[in-house]
């Protein structure tokens, strides 16, 4: 799986949930999703669900919340889960 594909999917889902353009989110790759972009915990569930469905990976909500703070960290997290399988 190419990391660029993961990035595009992740930004697409995030774009829908946060009602921001993918381009805007790509420019905010080091922004903290909750603190800087205003993501709520209720938006994290559909994000995680979309990632689980798309990539058939296990994502623990608490683990995701602990280890993923920025947009880039989210992309890296998903890519690392895919690489393990």
C-alpha positions as a printed Julia matrix, in Angstrom:
85×3 Matrix{Float64}:
   0.0    0.0    0.0
   1.42   3.33  -1.03
   1.52   5.91   1.74
   0.15   8.54  -0.66
  -3.06   6.49  -1.02
  -3.42   6.35   2.76
  -2.81  10.09   2.95
  -5.45  10.84   0.33
  -8.07   8.63   1.96
  -7.33   9.98   5.44
  -7.54  13.6    4.26
 -10.76  12.84   2.37
 -12.49  11.44   5.44
 -11.13  14.19   7.65
 -12.3   16.77   5.12
 -15.87  15.48   5.28
 -15.92  15.29   9.06
 -14.41  18.72   9.67
 -16.08  20.37   6.66
 -12.72  21.7    5.46
 -11.08  21.22   2.08
  -8.49  18.51   1.61
  -6.05  21.17   0.43
  -6.53  23.15   3.63
  -5.98  20.03   5.74
  -2.89  19.06   3.73
  -1.44  22.47   4.57
  -2.25  21.84   8.25
  -0.46  18.49   8.4
   1.29  19.35  11.66
  -1.83  20.84  13.23
  -3.34  19.07  16.19
  -6.67  17.63  15.13
  -8.55  18.36  18.34
  -6.9   21.53  19.61
  -6.14  23.29  16.3
  -8.72  21.93  13.87
 -11.61  21.6   16.34
 -12.24  17.88  15.91
 -14.54  16.45  18.57
 -14.39  13.03  20.11
 -17.67  12.24  18.35
 -15.94  12.86  15.0
 -13.14  10.47  15.9
 -15.48   7.47  15.88
 -16.5    7.83  12.21
 -12.87   8.53  11.28
 -11.69   5.36  12.98
 -14.63   3.42  11.53
 -13.79   4.55   8.01
 -10.15   3.55   8.47
 -11.1    0.13   9.84
 -13.53  -0.46   6.96
 -11.19   0.77   4.22
  -8.01  -0.97   5.35
  -9.34  -3.9    7.39
  -7.14  -2.99  10.35
  -7.69  -3.05  14.09
  -7.73   0.4   15.64
  -8.24   0.78  19.36
  -9.93   4.1   20.16
  -7.82   4.74  23.28
  -4.62   3.85  21.45
  -5.53   6.15  18.58
  -6.41   8.98  20.95
  -3.14   8.53  22.85
  -0.84   8.22  19.84
  -2.44  10.45  17.22
  -2.52  14.18  17.71
  -1.68  15.72  14.34
  -2.91  15.03  10.84
   0.49  13.56   9.9
   0.54  11.32  12.97
  -2.85   9.96  11.91
  -1.58   9.11   8.45
   1.57   7.51   9.88
  -0.49   5.54  12.41
  -2.72   4.05   9.74
   0.2    3.28   7.45
   2.04   1.51  10.28
  -1.04  -0.64  10.98
  -1.31  -1.61   7.33
   2.41  -2.41   7.14
   2.07  -4.84  10.07
  -0.53  -6.95   8.26
